[in-house]
Amino acid sequence: MDSNPSAIDLFCGAGGLSEGLRRAGYDVRWALDHDESAIETYAENHGDHATQADIRETDPAVDGPDIEPGNLDLIAGGPPCPSFSIIGQSKLGSLEDRSIEEDDRNVLYLDFLRYVDYFQPRAFVMENVPGMLADTAKIESDTMQESLPVGPEGKTERYPVGEEAPVTEIILEEMENLGYSADWFKVDAADFGVPQHRKRLFFIGRRTGEDLPNLERWRTHREPTDREKTQQMQIRPELKEGGDTAQETFKDVSSAVLPPFERDREHKLPYLTVADAIMDLPPISPDGEMPPTKATAYTLPPVSPYQERMRDISEEDTWEDQELTNHEARWHNHLDLSIYKLLGHGVGWNIGQVSTSLQPYRDDIFPDKYKKQNPAEPASTILAHIQKDGHMYIHPTEARSLSPREAARLQSFRDTYWFPESRTNAYRLIGNAVPPRLGEAVGIAIRETILSDRHADF
């Protein structure tokens, strides 16, 4: 078996899933997204093999990569399905003056399957939000039924027109109709070494055989015990009085905090926290006086093993030489800053629990908007809504919302991963991304279970 299985990434966004697959040993040969900023970011970090286009207007045989059908190992991607997301439903219904029924992005998975149908990869993985599990869809002859991909037997009608069926069931039947064994798996990114609670749904399919990777068996982290919760994060040894100054000592600790993915790992580690992820980054402030609004250099060495890994310092450089990017504070008004200071760690104020003069949104749209992140726990889910404001993502010790670099750290992007200079675009791309560490776990599970020549019982 080739040591570098081939892959393509549809709906690639900023490249979080591609980054994870690359770390898992895949050769990501082509990527596609309609968003110009996403493609700019992807190309900066992965090379020029990404194409900007609306997938609905592409033909995989003409516009896709130069790979013969049957020769591709993996098709990966996350079709955007905003109507399956609670916040997506609120946004569609309230901010865009557009109903969920009118949004056609919830059937973009069909275009993902068009590429699967054409390239016939050995495996595929499709990422989405867990809200899909509770959703149903009506089979409409003029939208869904006519666009269903035709399988090996030429069948497209599996549900009567007008009938409602669970979305996951519809999708799995479409996948099986294309000749694949498939199932879905719900996971939390924190279980795989991402310092953030982020629940996601993965559909995984294989062209031959029945065994599918049970992602739960590849977890590396867990909920900490009460004793562990009371312990402070591990401080870099050379910062302790009389500590060892050797880099090797710290790197040994780092490898233990982010261990390799091994099936049925016996010893799982406590969740990584907000403090583990971001507390080494220099102070910044919205007013731009002292500290400055933007920091371009580190002022401290990494103080946790995760931070060491995220800095990704080359052997030739030291932390003093490394440039810091995307660490800039957004502007906040005086009212926001006052509320930020009042909140305790991990505390959130729901709209309706505070005076109407303090409410940033109507209470019929967003139920929770003020949340200070707890340094002793994984972060709450980083969403693309962070581009609008940072009320749900308040820094644990500074009166401001998270910077793009801090949000990227919580998503497990390394500091060498560059995002567009537009702070708004950077927030959006980071919030929409698959955490690379989670993508790596899924990639390794698929590689070991499906793309391996071994026939063990997985």
N, C-alpha and C positions, 0 to 999 in steps of 0.2 A: 504493500500500500504506500502511495506517495505520502511523504512526511508532512506535506503542506497541502491539505485538501483545498479545493477551489470553492469560492463563494461569490455571490453577488448580493447587493444590499438595496432593496427597493424601499422608497420612502425614507431615504437614508438620513435626512435631517443633518444635524451637525456632525454625525459620524460616531455617536456613542456605541452603537451596536457593532459597527465596523471595527472600532478600536478594541472592543472586547474580543471579537473574533480574531483580530490580528494577534492579540496577546495569547489567544488559545491556539495559535499556530496555523491559522487559515491564511490563504492567499486570496484577499478580497480583490477581485479583478475588475469589478464594474459596480457603479452605484448610480442611483437615479433619485431626483427630487425636483419638485417644481419651484422651490423657493431659492431665490438668487443668493440671499445671505447664507442660507444653509450650504449651498454648493460652494460658495466662496470659503466658508469655514472648513468644509470637508476637504477641498483641494489644498488648502494651506497645510492641513495636518496629515493628509493621506496621499496626495499626488493628484494628477490630472485625469484620473480615470472616471470621474463623476460627470454625469450628464444632467443638465437642467431642462426639464420637460414635464408636461402634464402627462402622467402615465396613461390617462384615458385616451390620449391622442397618439400613443405610440404603438408600434407593431413590434413585438419581440424579435421577429424574424428579420426585420429591416433595421430597427433602431436599437436593438439590444446588443450585447457584447458578441464578439466573434468566437462563439463557443458552440460546438456541434451539440444538438439535442442528445441527451444521454451521457454526455461527458462532464457535466457539472455536478459537483458534490452537494452543494447547499445553496438554496435560495432563502434569504432572510429579509425581514422587513416588518415595519409596523404601520399598516394602513391607518390613517387618522379616522377615528370614528367618534366625533364629538357628541353625538346623540346618545352614546352609551355611557357617558360620563355625567355625574351629577352636576359638576360645575359647567360642563359643556352644555347641558340642557338649559341651565339658567342663562348662559350666555346667548344661546340661540334664541331663547324665548324672550329675552329682555333687552339685550344690548344690540342685537342685530335686527330686531323686528322681523324675525324669521322663525317659522315653526320647525319643530323637529321633523315633522313629516315632509317638509319641503327641502330638507338638507340631504343632498345626494352623496355626501361624503361617507355615509354609513354603509355604502355598498362598494367602496373602493377595494374591499377584500377580493371582489370578483376580478379586478385587474391584477392583483397579486396572483390569483389562481390562473389567470391567462398565461402568465410567465411560467408558472409551474407546469401547466399543460404543454407549453411549447418546449421548454428545455428538459423536462423530465429528469430533474435532479434526483440524486439518491436520497436526499432528505430536504425538508424545509422547516423553517420556524417562523411563525407569525406572532408578533407581540401586540397586545392591546390592553385596554383597561378592564378591570374585573366587573365593572358595571354591566358589561355585556352579558354576564351570567343571568341577570334578572330581566333581561330585555326580550321582547318578542317582536316579530316582524310579520307583516301581512304580505302574502305573495301577490304581487300586482303584475298583471300580464304585460303592462306597458313599461314597467321598470325592471323588476327583478327577473321575472320568468324569461323574458326575451333575451336578457343579458347573461343568463347562467351559462358557464362554460360547458361545452359538450364533452362528455366523457367517452371512454373506449366503446361503449355500446350505443353512443349517439343519443342518450337519453337526457332530457332537460327537465321534464315534469316529474317531480317527486312529491309535490304538495299541490292540492287543488288551488286554483286561483281564488283569492279571497280568504283563504284560511290563514290563521295566525299560528306561528310555530316558534319555539325558542330559537334565538339567533344562533346560539352555539350549536344546536342540533342541525340547523340549516347549513352552517359552515362545515361541520364535520361530514355531512352527507355529500356536500360538494367535493370535499377533499377525497373521500372514499370513492366517489364517482369517477375521479381522475386516476384511480388505481393505486391509492395510497392508504396505508394504515395510519390513522391519526387519532389524537386525543388532545385534550387541553389540560393545563396545569396552572394552578394559582399559587403564586409565591410572593414572599416579602423580601425585598432587596436587602434588608438588614440581616437576614439569615445567611447571606453570602458575602458579608464583609463590607457592605456599603453603610456608611454612618447616617442612615436615613431609613425611616419606615416608608416603603413605597411598594404597594401591592400591585402586581401585574399578572396578566393572563398570557400564557404562551401556548399556541397551537403548534404541535410538533407532528410531523408526518414522515414516513419512510416508504420508499417505492417497493422494497422487497422485505419479506420477513414480518414478524409480528412484534418483536421487542421494541419498546419505546423507553426512553430514559425517564425514570421517576425523579424529577428534579429535587424532591425533598431529600433524596439520599445523597445529594452532593452539597448539602449545607455545611458551612464552616463555623457559623456563629449561632448564638442562642440568647435568650433572656438571661440576664445576670442573676445570681443569687442575691439575697438580701445583704450578705456580707460583702459581696463584690460591689454592690451599689454604694456602699459606704466608703469604699476605697477611692482614693484620688487616681486620676490617670497617671500612667507610668511616665516619669520624667526622664529625659535623656540622661544617661549615666554621667557624662562629663559636666552636666550642670549641677549635679549633686556634690556636696562638699567631699573632697577626697575621691571623687569618682574616676573611673577609667576614662581616659581621653581617646582611646583608640576607636577609630571608625568601625572596625570589625565588630567590636562588642555591641554597638548599637544595631548594626545590620543583622546580627544574629537574632536580636529581639524583634526587629522589624519583620523578619521572615516568619516568626511565630505569630505575630498579630495578623498578618495577611498570608495564611498558609496556602499551599497549593490545593487545588480541588481534587479530592479523593473520594470515591464512592464509599458511603457508609463510614465516614470518618468517625472514629470512636470518641475522640476528645474535641468537643466544640468549644469555642472561645466566647466570652461575653461580647455582647454587641459593642461595636465601636460608637463613640459618642460625638456630639458636636464639639466638645473640647478637644478630643483626640484629633479632630479634623482641621480646625481653623484657628485655634488660639495662638498659634505662632505668627500669624499674619500681622503686619504693622497696624497700629491704630489709624483710622481715618475718620473724618468728620464731615457732616453736611455743609457746615459754614465755611470750610476751607481755610481756616486760620491755623490753629494748632490743636490737634494734628491737622495735616493737610487733607484736602478732598481726595487726592489720588496719591498712591504710593507706588513707586516703580522699583524699589529695592527692599530687600529684607533687612530687618534690624536685629533679628535674633536667629540663631540656628534652630532647626526643628526641635521641638520639645516632646514629641511623641513619635513612636515608630511609624504610625500612619502618615504623619506629616513628612517624615523622611522619605517614605515611598512616593508620596505625591509630588515632592519637589523634583524628583527624577534628576538629580545632579550627576553630571557626567564625571568620569574618573579624572579628567583633566582640570575640572573646576572645583571651587569651594563654594559654600553657600553665599559668601560675600560677593562672588563674581556673577551670580545668577541674576538675570533680569526678572522682575515681577511684572506680570501683565494682568489687565482686567480687574485690578483692585482699586475701585473708585466708588465713592459714596454718592448716592443720589441725594437730591435736595429734599428736605422735609420742612413743612411749615411749623410754626411755634407750637400749635395745638398738638400735632402728631408727636413732636419731641417730648412734650410734657406727658402725654399718655404713655409713651415708651418708657419713660423713667419710672412711672407709677407701677408698672407691671412687674411681678416677680418672675423668677425663672419658670418656664413652662406654663405660665399663666396666660389664658386667653379670655378676652371679653367678647361675649356675643352681642351682636346688634340687638338692641332692645333692653339690655341690662344696664346700659349707661344712658345718660341724658341725651336727648335728641340733638343737642348742640355738639355732642362729641361723635355722632355717628357719621362715618364716611360714606355709607351707602344706604339705600332703601332696605328695610329689613325683609322685604319679600323677594329679594334677589340673592343676597349673600348672607348666610346665617352667622358667619364667624370671620372677623377680619383683623382683630388685634391678637397677636400671639408672640410672646417672647420665647425664643428657643431655649430649652433647658440644656446647659452644658454637660450634664451628667447622663444624658439620654441621646439616642439617635434623633436626628432632626425629623420634623414632620415632612410630609411629602412636598418636594419642590415642584411646583406647577408653573406652567407658562404664564399664569396670571401674575407672577412676580414682576412681569414687565409693566403692569399697570400701576402697582404700588407695592410696598414691602411690608404692609401691616401684619401679615401672617408670618413674616420672617424677620423678626426683630433680633438684633445681635444680643447675645447673653449679657455682655458687660458694657457695651457702648450704646448710646442713645441714637440709633440709626438702624436701618434695615441692612440686610446682608449685601455685600458687594457681589458682582458677577463671579469673581474668583472664589469667594467663599461658597457661593451656591454650587459652583463647579466642583469644589472639593467635596461637598456633601453628596454630589452625584458620582464621585470617584474618578473625575477627570484629573489627570496630572497637571501640574502647573505649567508644563511645557506645551500644553494643548491651548492653542490660541483661538480666541473668539473675536468676531468683528469689533472694530473700535466703537461702533454704535452700542452704547450700553443697553438701550431698549432691545435691540435685536439680540444681543448676547444673552440677556435674561430669558427671552422667549425661546431661543434655541437650546439653552441649558435646561429649562424646565420641560421641554418636550422630549429630551433625549432619553435613550435607554442608558442607564448607568453602565459604563464600560466593565466594571467588576462583575455585574450581573450578566452582561453579555458574554463575558469570558466563561462564567460558570456554565451557562447554557451551551455555549460552543463546545466546551470540553465534554459535557455530558453527551451531546450528540455525536461528537467524534468518537468517544470511547464505546458508545452503545450501538450506533448505527453505521459509522464509517470505518469501523474496525473489522478486520478479517476474523476476529475471535468470535466464537459462537457460544459464549458462556451465557448462563441464565442471568439476565440483568433484572 
